[in-house]
Amino acid sequence: MPEQQAIAPGVLHEVPADIEAALTSDAKILATWNALTPIQRNEWICWITIVKRPKTRAEHIERLVSDLRDGERQPCCWPGCPHRRPSAQKWFEGRRARSR
């Protein structure tokens, strides 16, 4: 059985189990993920975990895998992680920014 490759974290966010499961389901996707910069990984993690509804979170995970397969390096149309970029916090006013 081949040894599983480690999953690189983001700058502020660790990789949650549901994202880990999606990344480890395809060796090419995992390699692409690990080739991203820590900040790019952080943006993906935050973009996925900040949503409220489980259905939306699942859709974001599906898009992560699809976008990585297509060569995208960060989520499109995302103002940035409000945990990392104070200037992005204005887009999340009234919402509790979650890191998990």
Secondary structure, 3 states (H helix, E strand, C coil): CCCCCCCCCCCCCCCCHHHHHHHHCCHHHHHHHHHCCHHHHHHHHHHHHCCCCHHHHHHHHHHHHHHHHCCCCCCCCCCCCCCCCHHHHHHHCCCCCCCC
